[in-house]
Amino acid sequence: MTKRHISILLLFFCAYEVSGQKSNEEFYSTLLGKDSIVDLVLKNRNKYRLQFIVTDIKRDKNGIEDFTTFDFTTHEYFYPASLVKVPTAIAMLEILDSLHISYDSYIKMNQDFTCGNNDFVSLSMKHNIPISLGIEDMLSISDNRYYSLFFNVVTPKVLNYKLQQWQLLSTNIYSGFTGCPKGKELKTHSYSIFSPDGNRQLSSPKSILDSSQYLYRMPYTSDKLIGKYRIESGKKIAKPFDFNATIDYPLKDIHKTVLKLVFPDEVSENERFKISSHSRKFLLKCMGNYPREMTNDSYHNINRYPDNYFKYSIIGNQSELASTGRYRIYSKIGIAYGFVTESAYIIDFENQKDFIVSVSIFVNEDEIMNDNVYEYSKIARPFIANFTRVIQSALMNQVDNRPISKDDYFILWHQKMGEN
């Protein structure tokens, strides 16, 4: 075993005792021997670059929550992909709430630069799409065009300032999904926001963020050179893929984002997102949607967009679980270059059990980056689905998790999440 693997192993089992709770190491041992694909990944966690965090939630008879977190993160880099859409959506709604602009308003973006894919610009110019619909499509079905649109509206400078305000101190989001060169100056287009009846509510000029203003926060590291080969311009090159100067969003910050969104009262006021209760519940609804529940009815084709389309946790390889009403899963997943990362707040109404889990896995058997040959269906989806079921079982076996009735639990959830 190499020194690198030894250090990862030590980090993985950095155990801490929680009063009345299992240690990290004890909890980890309860996850073994329950499922073959879970065991495969757990026993080869270096190969799969596995990281995960679990926050167990218990309640007393009055519904007061108590949290215990088991942290199995490492310092290894992973590409978070579409997970960055969650903080971008939060930043967008902070801006709208502060200006008292309705989500029914729409954006018209100008094309001030020619760099990469600008489909989001033409989309905004051709259609008066409500901002609420864009955010829903971005979070529920992971539409990249809306991420690029909102990234340009918020601007990388403001977005990363907000990340610091939110105490997501290890996160750097200085990249849209347009294919523009990385590590260069960041240009965002000018735009206007209009009310539903066509009145201009806000105009913003184009902006340029020089690389010297952000690259110092993302120092070059060989840890971000991943794979043995990469595909570039259709050719196989015997060099790793370089993730430097792209996106940093470590699992601790991802997990913290979801926890703060679901349970804002559990963090200090200065760490909370500056969004209204309505905005918070809207974001959670978008994260909880199955495609058939979205406002955009083009996603209501269950054959093309099944319930497990972008939900690997719990229902990933058993989409029929979504129709039972037993579970509601508020989640966001990021899938790219063989990395699969999902953060989910999971509610099991049948057992009155809820918890938060964030997990990242790397599935790239041939070690060729950017060849679109990854084991998403073979390994990632069934592993995350089975793993989250095993985790829930382990959490429920610790103590009695049901001090309140099923009806009271549902009422409690309804009040918190604002759903029927």
C-alpha positions as a Markdown table, in Angstrom:
| # | Residue | x | y | z |
|---|---|---|---|---|
| 1 | Met | 0.0 | 0.0 | 0.0 |
| 2 | Thr | 1.4 | 3.4 | -0.9 |
| 3 | Lys | 1.8 | 6.3 | 1.5 |
| 4 | Arg | -1.0 | 8.1 | -0.3 |
| 5 | His | -3.4 | 5.2 | 0.3 |
| 6 | Ile | -2.3 | 4.9 | 3.9 |
| 7 | Ser | -3.0 | 8.6 | 4.5 |
| 8 | Ile | -6.4 | 8.3 | 2.9 |
| 9 | Leu | -7.2 | 5.3 | 5.0 |
| 10 | Leu | -6.2 | 7.1 | 8.2 |
| 11 | Leu | -8.5 | 10.0 | 7.2 |
| 12 | Phe | -11.3 | 7.7 | 6.4 |
| 13 | Phe | -11.2 | 6.2 | 9.9 |
| 14 | Cys | -10.6 | 9.4 | 11.8 |
| 15 | Ala | -13.0 | 8.4 | 14.5 |
| 16 | Tyr | -14.6 | 10.6 | 17.1 |
| 17 | Glu | -16.9 | 9.6 | 20.0 |
| 18 | Val | -20.3 | 11.0 | 20.3 |
| 19 | Ser | -22.0 | 10.7 | 23.6 |
| 20 | Gly | -24.4 | 7.7 | 23.5 |
| 21 | Gln | -23.5 | 7.1 | 19.8 |
| 22 | Lys | -21.3 | 4.8 | 17.8 |
| 23 | Ser | -17.9 | 6.1 | 16.8 |
| 24 | Asn | -17.1 | 6.5 | 13.1 |
| 25 | Glu | -15.3 | 3.2 | 13.0 |
| 26 | Glu | -18.2 | 1.3 | 14.8 |
| 27 | Phe | -20.7 | 2.9 | 12.5 |
| 28 | Tyr | -18.7 | 2.0 | 9.4 |
| 29 | Ser | -18.5 | -1.7 | 10.5 |
| 30 | Thr | -22.3 | -1.9 | 10.6 |
| 31 | Leu | -22.4 | -1.1 | 6.9 |
| 32 | Leu | -20.4 | -4.2 | 5.9 |
| 33 | Gly | -21.8 | -7.6 | 5.0 |
| 34 | Lys | -25.3 | -6.3 | 4.1 |
| 35 | Asp | -25.0 | -6.0 | 0.3 |
| 36 | Ser | -22.6 | -7.3 | -2.3 |
| 37 | Ile | -22.2 | -4.1 | -4.3 |
| 38 | Val | -21.9 | -2.0 | -1.2 |
| 39 | Asp | -19.1 | -4.4 | 0.1 |
| 40 | Leu | -17.4 | -4.2 | -3.3 |
| 41 | Val | -17.1 | -0.4 | -3.1 |
| 42 | Leu | -16.3 | -0.2 | 0.6 |
| 43 | Lys | -13.5 | -2.8 | 0.3 |
| 44 | Asn | -12.1 | -0.9 | -2.7 |
| 45 | Arg | -12.7 | 2.6 | -1.6 |
| 46 | Asn | -9.3 | 3.9 | -2.8 |
| 47 | Lys | -10.1 | 2.7 | -6.3 |
| 48 | Tyr | -13.5 | 4.3 | -6.2 |
| 49 | Arg | -12.3 | 7.4 | -4.4 |
| 50 | Leu | -15.2 | 7.0 | -2.1 |
| 51 | Gln | -16.2 | 9.7 | 0.4 |
| 52 | Phe | -19.5 | 10.0 | 2.4 |
| 53 | Ile | -21.1 | 11.9 | 5.2 |
| 54 | Val | -24.2 | 10.8 | 7.2 |
| 55 | Thr | -26.2 | 13.0 | 9.5 |
| 56 | Asp | -28.6 | 11.1 | 11.7 |
| 57 | Ile | -31.7 | 12.9 | 12.9 |
| 58 | Lys | -33.5 | 11.9 | 16.0 |
| 59 | Arg | -36.5 | 13.6 | 17.7 |
| 60 | Asp | -37.9 | 13.5 | 21.2 |
| 61 | Lys | -41.6 | 13.3 | 21.9 |
| 62 | Asn | -41.9 | 17.0 | 21.3 |
| 63 | Gly | -40.4 | 16.8 | 17.9 |
| 64 | Ile | -37.1 | 18.5 | 18.9 |
| 65 | Glu | -34.3 | 17.3 | 16.6 |
| 66 | Asp | -30.9 | 16.0 | 17.7 |
| 67 | Phe | -28.2 | 15.5 | 15.1 |
| 68 | Thr | -25.2 | 13.1 | 14.9 |
| 69 | Thr | -22.8 | 13.2 | 12.0 |
| 70 | Phe | -20.5 | 10.5 | 10.8 |
| 71 | Asp | -17.9 | 11.9 | 8.5 |
| 72 | Phe | -15.8 | 9.7 | 6.1 |
| 73 | Thr | -14.4 | 12.4 | 3.8 |
| 74 | Thr | -10.9 | 12.6 | 2.6 |
| 75 | His | -8.8 | 15.4 | 1.0 |
| 76 | Glu | -9.0 | 13.8 | -2.5 |
| 77 | Tyr | -10.4 | 16.0 | -5.2 |
| 78 | Phe | -13.6 | 15.1 | -7.0 |
| 79 | Tyr | -15.4 | 17.0 | -9.7 |
| 80 | Pro | -18.8 | 18.1 | -8.3 |
| 81 | Ala | -20.4 | 18.8 | -11.6 |
| 82 | Ser | -24.1 | 19.9 | -11.3 |
| 83 | Leu | -24.0 | 20.1 | -7.5 |
| 84 | Val | -22.9 | 23.7 | -8.0 |
| 85 | Lys | -26.4 | 24.5 | -9.3 |
| 86 | Val | -27.7 | 24.5 | -5.7 |
| 87 | Pro | -25.6 | 27.4 | -4.3 |
| 88 | Thr | -26.1 | 29.2 | -7.6 |
| 89 | Ala | -29.9 | 28.9 | -7.3 |
| 90 | Ile | -29.7 | 30.1 | -3.6 |
| 91 | Ala | -27.6 | 33.1 | -4.7 |
| 92 | Met | -30.1 | 33.9 | -7.5 |
| 93 | Leu | -33.0 | 33.8 | -5.0 |
| 94 | Glu | -31.1 | 35.9 | -2.5 |
| 95 | Ile | -30.7 | 38.6 | -5.1 |
| 96 | Leu | -34.4 | 38.4 | -6.2 |
| 97 | Asp | -35.6 | 38.5 | -2.5 |
| 98 | Ser | -33.4 | 41.5 | -1.7 |
| 99 | Leu | -34.8 | 43.4 | -4.7 |
| 100 | His | -38.4 | 42.2 | -4.2 |
| 101 | Ile | -38.5 | 40.8 | -7.7 |
| 102 | Ser | -41.0 | 38.1 | -8.5 |
| 103 | Tyr | -40.0 | 34.6 | -9.6 |
| 104 | Asp | -42.5 | 35.1 | -12.4 |
| 105 | Ser | -40.2 | 37.7 | -13.9 |
| 106 | Tyr | -38.0 | 36.8 | -16.9 |
| 107 | Ile | -34.4 | 37.4 | -18.0 |
| 108 | Lys | -33.2 | 38.8 | -21.4 |
| 109 | Met | -29.5 | 38.3 | -21.8 |
| 110 | Asn | -27.4 | 40.0 | -24.4 |
| 111 | Gln | -24.4 | 38.3 | -26.1 |
| 112 | Asp | -21.5 | 40.5 | -25.4 |
| 113 | Phe | -18.8 | 37.9 | -25.9 |
| 114 | Thr | -18.3 | 34.9 | -28.2 |
| 115 | Cys | -17.0 | 32.1 | -26.0 |
| 116 | Gly | -18.1 | 28.5 | -25.8 |
| 117 | Asn | -21.8 | 27.5 | -26.0 |
| 118 | Asn | -24.1 | 30.4 | -25.7 |
| 119 | Asp | -27.4 | 28.5 | -26.1 |
| 120 | Phe | -28.6 | 30.0 | -22.8 |
| 121 | Val | -28.4 | 33.5 | -24.4 |
| 122 | Ser | -30.5 | 32.7 | -27.4 |
| 123 | Leu | -33.0 | 30.8 | -25.1 |
| 124 | Ser | -33.5 | 33.9 | -23.0 |
| 125 | Met | -34.0 | 36.1 | -26.0 |
| 126 | Lys | -36.5 | 33.9 | -27.8 |
| 127 | His | -38.7 | 33.1 | -24.9 |
| 128 | Asn | -40.1 | 34.9 | -21.8 |
| 129 | Ile | -39.3 | 32.1 | -19.4 |
| 130 | Pro | -40.2 | 32.7 | -15.8 |
| 131 | Ile | -37.2 | 32.6 | -13.5 |
| 132 | Ser | -39.1 | 30.0 | -11.3 |
| 133 | Leu | -39.4 | 27.7 | -14.3 |
| 134 | Gly | -35.6 | 28.1 | -15.1 |
| 135 | Ile | -34.6 | 27.3 | -11.5 |
| 136 | Glu | -37.0 | 24.3 | -11.4 |
| 137 | Asp | -35.6 | 22.9 | -14.6 |
| 138 | Met | -32.0 | 23.5 | -13.4 |
| 139 | Leu | -32.5 | 21.7 | -10.1 |
| 140 | Ser | -35.1 | 19.0 | -10.9 |
| 141 | Ile | -33.8 | 17.9 | -14.3 |
| 142 | Ser | -30.3 | 19.5 | -14.2 |
| 143 | Asp | -30.7 | 21.7 | -17.3 |
| 144 | Asn | -27.2 | 23.2 | -17.9 |
| 145 | Arg | -28.5 | 26.2 | -19.9 |
| 146 | Tyr | -30.2 | 27.6 | -16.9 |
| 147 | Tyr | -27.1 | 27.2 | -14.8 |
| 148 | Ser | -25.1 | 29.2 | -17.3 |
| 149 | Leu | -27.9 | 31.8 | -17.4 |
| 150 | Phe | -28.0 | 32.2 | -13.6 |
| 151 | Phe | -24.2 | 32.0 | -13.3 |
| 152 | Asn | -24.1 | 35.1 | -15.7 |
| 153 | Val | -26.8 | 36.9 | -13.7 |
| 154 | Val | -25.3 | 36.3 | -10.3 |
| 155 | Thr | -21.7 | 36.7 | -11.7 |
| 156 | Pro | -18.8 | 34.6 | -10.3 |
| 157 | Lys | -17.6 | 37.6 | -8.2 |
| 158 | Val | -20.9 | 37.9 | -6.3 |
| 159 | Leu | -21.4 | 34.1 | -6.1 |
| 160 | Asn | -18.1 | 33.5 | -4.5 |
| 161 | Tyr | -18.5 | 36.4 | -2.2 |
| 162 | Lys | -21.7 | 34.8 | -1.0 |
| 163 | Leu | -20.0 | 31.4 | -0.6 |
| 164 | Gln | -17.7 | 33.0 | 1.9 |
| 165 | Gln | -20.6 | 34.7 | 3.7 |
| 166 | Trp | -22.3 | 31.3 | 4.0 |
| 167 | Gln | -19.1 | 29.9 | 5.6 |
| 168 | Leu | -18.6 | 27.5 | 2.6 |
| 169 | Leu | -15.0 | 28.5 | 2.9 |
| 170 | Ser | -13.4 | 25.7 | 0.8 |
| 171 | Thr | -15.8 | 26.2 | -2.2 |
| 172 | Asn | -14.8 | 28.0 | -5.4 |
| 173 | Ile | -17.2 | 28.2 | -8.3 |
| 174 | Tyr | -15.5 | 30.1 | -11.1 |
| 175 | Ser | -16.8 | 28.1 | -14.1 |
| 176 | Gly | -19.9 | 28.0 | -16.2 |
| 177 | Phe | -20.8 | 24.9 | -18.3 |
| 178 | Thr | -20.1 | 26.6 | -21.6 |
| 179 | Gly | -16.7 | 25.2 | -22.5 |
| 180 | Cys | -14.8 | 28.5 | -22.3 |
| 181 | Pro | -11.1 | 28.2 | -21.5 |
| 182 | Lys | -10.5 | 27.7 | -17.8 |
| 183 | Gly | -8.1 | 29.8 | -15.7 |
| 184 | Lys | -8.6 | 32.9 | -17.9 |
| 185 | Glu | -10.5 | 36.1 | -17.3 |
| 186 | Leu | -14.2 | 35.4 | -16.6 |
| 187 | Lys | -16.7 | 37.3 | -18.7 |
| 188 | Thr | -20.4 | 37.6 | -18.1 |
| 189 | His | -23.0 | 39.1 | -20.4 |
| 190 | Ser | -25.2 | 42.1 | -19.7 |
| 191 | Tyr | -28.9 | 41.4 | -19.1 |
| 192 | Ser | -32.2 | 42.9 | -18.0 |
| 193 | Ile | -35.0 | 41.4 | -15.9 |
| 194 | Phe | -38.6 | 42.1 | -16.8 |
| 195 | Ser | -41.8 | 41.7 | -14.8 |
| 196 | Pro | -44.4 | 39.4 | -16.2 |
| 197 | Asp | -46.2 | 42.3 | -17.8 |
| 198 | Gly | -43.0 | 43.4 | -19.6 |
| 199 | Asn | -41.8 | 46.3 | -17.3 |
| 200 | Arg | -38.0 | 46.4 | -17.0 |
| 201 | Gln | -37.1 | 45.9 | -13.3 |
| 202 | Leu | -33.3 | 45.6 | -13.4 |
| 203 | Ser | -30.5 | 46.0 | -15.9 |
| 204 | Ser | -26.9 | 45.0 | -15.3 |
| 205 | Pro | -23.8 | 45.6 | -17.5 |
| 206 | Lys | -21.4 | 43.0 | -18.7 |
| 207 | Ser | -18.5 | 42.2 | -16.4 |
| 208 | Ile | -15.0 | 40.9 | -16.5 |
| 209 | Leu | -13.2 | 39.2 | -13.6 |
| 210 | Asp | -9.5 | 39.0 | -14.2 |
| 211 | Ser | -7.8 | 35.7 | -13.4 |
| 212 | Ser | -5.6 | 37.4 | -10.8 |
| 213 | Gln | -8.7 | 38.1 | -8.8 |
| 214 | Tyr | -9.6 | 34.4 | -8.2 |
| 215 | Leu | -6.8 | 32.0 | -9.2 |
| 216 | Tyr | -4.9 | 32.7 | -6.0 |
| 217 | Arg | -7.8 | 30.9 | -4.2 |
| 218 | Met | -7.3 | 27.8 | -6.4 |
| 219 | Pro | -3.6 | 27.0 | -6.3 |
| 220 | Tyr | -2.3 | 24.4 | -8.7 |
| 221 | Thr | -2.1 | 20.9 | -7.3 |
| 222 | Ser | -1.2 | 17.5 | -8.8 |
| 223 | Asp | -4.1 | 16.0 | -6.8 |
| 224 | Lys | -6.4 | 17.4 | -9.5 |
| 225 | Leu | -4.6 | 15.4 | -12.3 |
| 226 | Ile | -6.9 | 12.4 | -12.6 |
| 227 | Gly | -6.8 | 9.3 | -14.8 |
| 228 | Lys | -4.0 | 7.8 | -16.9 |
| 229 | Tyr | -5.3 | 9.0 | -20.3 |
| 230 | Arg | -7.6 | 11.7 | -21.6 |
| 231 | Ile | -9.5 | 12.3 | -24.8 |
| 232 | Glu | -8.8 | 15.6 | -26.4 |
| 233 | Ser | -10.1 | 16.7 | -29.8 |
| 234 | Gly | -11.0 | 13.1 | -30.5 |
| 235 | Lys | -7.5 | 11.8 | -29.7 |
| 236 | Lys | -6.3 | 9.6 | -26.8 |
| 237 | Ile | -3.5 | 11.3 | -25.0 |
| 238 | Ala | -1.3 | 9.6 | -22.4 |
| 239 | Lys | -1.8 | 12.3 | -19.8 |
| 240 | Pro | -4.3 | 12.7 | -16.9 |
| 241 | Phe | -7.2 | 15.1 | -17.1 |
| 242 | Asp | -6.4 | 18.4 | -15.4 |
| 243 | Phe | -9.2 | 19.7 | -13.1 |
| 244 | Asn | -7.2 | 22.7 | -11.8 |
| 245 | Ala | -8.9 | 26.1 | -12.1 |
| 246 | Thr | -12.3 | 24.5 | -12.5 |
| 247 | Ile | -14.6 | 24.0 | -9.5 |
| 248 | Asp | -13.9 | 23.3 | -5.8 |
| 249 | Tyr | -17.0 | 22.1 | -3.9 |
| 250 | Pro | -15.8 | 19.5 | -1.3 |
| 251 | Leu | -18.3 | 17.1 | 0.3 |
| 252 | Lys | -18.2 | 18.8 | 3.7 |
| 253 | Asp | -19.5 | 22.0 | 2.1 |
| 254 | Ile | -22.0 | 20.2 | -0.1 |
| 255 | His | -23.4 | 18.4 | 2.9 |
| 256 | Lys | -23.5 | 21.7 | 4.9 |
| 257 | Thr | -25.4 | 23.4 | 2.1 |
| 258 | Val | -28.2 | 20.8 | 2.2 |
| 259 | Leu | -28.3 | 20.7 | 6.0 |
| 260 | Lys | -28.6 | 24.5 | 6.2 |
| 261 | Leu | -31.3 | 24.5 | 3.5 |
| 262 | Val | -33.4 | 21.9 | 5.3 |
| 263 | Phe | -32.7 | 22.9 | 8.9 |
| 264 | Pro | -31.7 | 26.6 | 8.9 |
| 265 | Asp | -32.3 | 27.0 | 12.6 |
| 266 | Glu | -29.5 | 24.6 | 13.3 |
| 267 | Val | -26.8 | 27.0 | 12.3 |
| 268 | Ser | -26.0 | 30.5 | 13.5 |
| 269 | Glu | -27.9 | 33.4 | 11.9 |
| 270 | Asn | -24.9 | 34.8 | 10.2 |
| 271 | Glu | -24.4 | 31.4 | 8.4 |
| 272 | Arg | -27.9 | 31.1 | 7.1 |
| 273 | Phe | -28.9 | 31.7 | 3.5 |
| 274 | Lys | -30.6 | 35.1 | 3.2 |
| 275 | Ile | -33.7 | 33.9 | 1.5 |
| 276 | Ser | -37.3 | 34.0 | 2.5 |
| 277 | Ser | -39.2 | 31.0 | 3.9 |
| 278 | His | -41.1 | 30.9 | 0.6 |
| 279 | Ser | -37.9 | 30.8 | -1.4 |
| 280 | Arg | -36.4 | 28.1 | 0.8 |
| 281 | Lys | -39.5 | 25.9 | 0.4 |
| 282 | Phe | -39.5 | 26.6 | -3.4 |
| 283 | Leu | -35.9 | 25.4 | -3.6 |
| 284 | Leu | -36.6 | 22.3 | -1.6 |
| 285 | Lys | -39.7 | 21.5 | -3.8 |
| 286 | Cys | -37.5 | 21.7 | -6.9 |
| 287 | Met | -35.0 | 19.3 | -5.3 |
| 288 | Gly | -37.8 | 17.0 | -4.2 |
| 289 | Asn | -39.5 | 16.8 | -7.6 |
| 290 | Tyr | -39.8 | 13.8 | -9.7 |
| 291 | Pro | -39.9 | 14.8 | -13.4 |
| 292 | Arg | -43.6 | 14.0 | -13.6 |
| 293 | Glu | -44.2 | 16.6 | -10.8 |
| 294 | Met | -42.4 | 19.5 | -12.6 |
| 295 | Thr | -44.2 | 22.6 | -14.0 |
| 296 | Asn | -42.7 | 21.9 | -17.4 |
| 297 | Asp | -44.9 | 19.2 | -18.7 |
| 298 | Ser | -42.4 | 18.1 | -21.4 |
| 299 | Tyr | -40.8 | 16.1 | -18.6 |
| 300 | His | -44.0 | 14.2 | -17.7 |
| 301 | Asn | -43.1 | 11.3 | -20.1 |
| 302 | Ile | -42.3 | 8.7 | -17.4 |
| 303 | Asn | -40.7 | 6.4 | -20.0 |
| 304 | Arg | -38.2 | 9.0 | -21.0 |
| 305 | Tyr | -37.9 | 10.6 | -17.6 |
| 306 | Pro | -38.6 | 8.0 | -15.0 |
| 307 | Asp | -38.8 | 8.7 | -11.3 |
| 308 | Asn | -35.2 | 7.6 | -10.7 |
| 309 | Tyr | -33.9 | 9.7 | -13.6 |
| 310 | Phe | -31.7 | 11.9 | -11.3 |
| 311 | Lys | -32.3 | 10.3 | -7.9 |
| 312 | Tyr | -29.8 | 7.5 | -7.1 |
| 313 | Ser | -30.4 | 7.6 | -3.3 |
| 314 | Ile | -32.8 | 4.9 | -2.1 |
| 315 | Ile | -34.8 | 4.5 | -5.3 |
| 316 | Gly | -31.9 | 4.5 | -7.8 |
| 317 | Asn | -32.3 | 1.0 | -9.0 |
| 318 | Gln | -36.0 | 0.5 | -7.9 |
| 319 | Ser | -37.9 | 3.4 | -9.4 |
| 320 | Glu | -41.2 | 1.8 | -8.3 |
| 321 | Leu | -40.4 | 2.9 | -4.7 |
| 322 | Ala | -41.1 | 6.5 | -5.7 |
| 323 | Ser | -44.8 | 5.7 | -6.4 |
| 324 | Thr | -45.5 | 4.2 | -3.0 |
| 325 | Gly | -45.6 | 7.5 | -1.1 |
| 326 | Arg | -43.2 | 6.0 | 1.5 |
| 327 | Tyr | -40.3 | 8.2 | 0.6 |
| 328 | Arg | -39.6 | 11.8 | -0.2 |
| 329 | Ile | -36.1 | 12.6 | -1.3 |
| 330 | Tyr | -34.8 | 16.2 | -1.6 |
| 331 | Ser | -31.6 | 15.8 | -3.5 |
| 332 | Lys | -29.1 | 17.0 | -6.1 |
| 333 | Ile | -26.7 | 14.9 | -8.1 |
| 334 | Gly | -23.7 | 15.7 | -10.1 |
| 335 | Ile | -22.5 | 13.3 | -12.8 |
| 336 | Ala | -19.4 | 14.0 | -15.1 |
| 337 | Tyr | -16.1 | 12.4 | -16.1 |
| 338 | Gly | -16.9 | 9.3 | -14.1 |
| 339 | Phe | -17.6 | 11.2 | -10.8 |
| 340 | Val | -21.0 | 10.7 | -9.3 |
| 341 | Thr | -21.8 | 12.8 | -6.2 |
| 342 | Glu | -25.2 | 13.1 | -4.6 |
| 343 | Ser | -26.4 | 14.9 | -1.5 |
| 344 | Ala | -29.9 | 14.0 | -0.3 |
| 345 | Tyr | -32.3 | 14.7 | 2.6 |
| 346 | Ile | -34.2 | 11.4 | 2.8 |
| 347 | Ile | -37.6 | 11.0 | 4.6 |
| 348 | Asp | -39.2 | 7.5 | 5.2 |
| 349 | Phe | -42.7 | 8.2 | 6.4 |
| 350 | Glu | -43.4 | 4.5 | 7.1 |
| 351 | Asn | -40.7 | 4.4 | 9.7 |
| 352 | Gln | -40.8 | 8.1 | 10.7 |
| 353 | Lys | -37.1 | 8.3 | 9.9 |
| 354 | Asp | -35.1 | 11.0 | 8.1 |
| 355 | Phe | -31.5 | 11.6 | 7.6 |
| 356 | Ile | -29.0 | 13.5 | 5.3 |
| 357 | Val | -26.4 | 11.6 | 3.3 |
| 358 | Ser | -23.8 | 12.9 | 0.9 |
| 359 | Val | -21.7 | 10.5 | -1.1 |
| 360 | Ser | -19.1 | 10.7 | -3.9 |
| 361 | Ile | -17.8 | 7.9 | -6.0 |
| 362 | Phe | -15.6 | 7.6 | -9.1 |
| 363 | Val | -16.4 | 5.0 | -11.7 |
| 364 | Asn | -13.9 | 4.9 | -14.5 |
| 365 | Glu | -12.6 | 1.4 | -15.1 |
| 366 | Asp | -10.5 | 2.1 | -18.2 |
| 367 | Glu | -8.9 | 5.3 | -16.5 |
| 368 | Ile | -9.6 | 7.2 | -19.7 |
| 369 | Met | -11.0 | 10.7 | -19.0 |
| 370 | Asn | -13.6 | 12.3 | -21.2 |
| 371 | Asp | -14.3 | 9.2 | -23.3 |
| 372 | Asn | -17.9 | 8.9 | -22.1 |
| 373 | Val | -17.3 | 5.3 | -21.0 |
| 374 | Tyr | -18.1 | 5.1 | -17.3 |
| 375 | Glu | -19.8 | 2.6 | -15.0 |
| 376 | Tyr | -22.7 | 4.8 | -14.0 |
| 377 | Ser | -25.4 | 2.2 | -14.5 |
| 378 | Lys | -23.3 | -0.8 | -13.6 |
| 379 | Ile | -21.7 | 0.5 | -10.3 |
| 380 | Ala | -22.7 | 4.1 | -9.3 |
| 381 | Arg | -26.5 | 3.9 | -9.4 |
| 382 | Pro | -26.9 | 0.5 | -7.7 |
| 383 | Phe | -24.2 | 1.3 | -5.2 |
| 384 | Ile | -25.7 | 4.6 | -4.1 |
| 385 | Ala | -29.2 | 3.2 | -4.0 |
| 386 | Asn | -28.2 | 0.1 | -1.9 |
| 387 | Phe | -25.8 | 2.0 | 0.2 |
| 388 | Thr | -28.3 | 4.6 | 1.3 |
| 389 | Arg | -30.7 | 1.7 | 2.2 |
| 390 | Val | -28.0 | 0.0 | 4.2 |
| 391 | Ile | -27.2 | 3.4 | 6.0 |
| 392 | Gln | -30.9 | 3.9 | 6.9 |
| 393 | Ser | -31.1 | 0.3 | 8.3 |
| 394 | Ala | -27.9 | 0.9 | 10.4 |
| 395 | Leu | -29.3 | 4.2 | 11.7 |
| 396 | Met | -32.6 | 2.6 | 12.7 |
| 397 | Asn | -30.9 | -0.3 | 14.5 |
| 398 | Gln | -29.1 | 2.0 | 16.9 |
| 399 | Val | -32.1 | 3.1 | 19.0 |
| 400 | Asp | -35.9 | 3.6 | 18.8 |
| 401 | Asn | -36.2 | 6.3 | 16.2 |
| 402 | Arg | -40.0 | 6.7 | 16.5 |
| 403 | Pro | -41.0 | 8.6 | 19.6 |
| 404 | Ile | -43.8 | 10.4 | 17.8 |
| 405 | Ser | -46.7 | 8.9 | 15.8 |
| 406 | Lys | -46.8 | 8.6 | 12.0 |
| 407 | Asp | -49.5 | 11.3 | 11.8 |
| 408 | Asp | -47.5 | 13.7 | 14.0 |
| 409 | Tyr | -44.4 | 13.0 | 11.9 |
| 410 | Phe | -46.2 | 13.8 | 8.7 |
| 411 | Ile | -47.6 | 17.0 | 10.2 |
| 412 | Leu | -44.1 | 18.0 | 11.4 |
| 413 | Trp | -42.7 | 17.4 | 7.9 |
| 414 | His | -45.5 | 19.3 | 6.2 |
| 415 | Gln | -44.9 | 22.3 | 8.5 |
| 416 | Lys | -41.1 | 22.3 | 7.8 |
| 417 | Met | -41.3 | 21.6 | 4.0 |
| 418 | Gly | -44.5 | 23.3 | 3.1 |
| 419 | Glu | -45.9 | 20.4 | 1.1 |
| 420 | Asn | -49.2 | 18.5 | 1.1 |
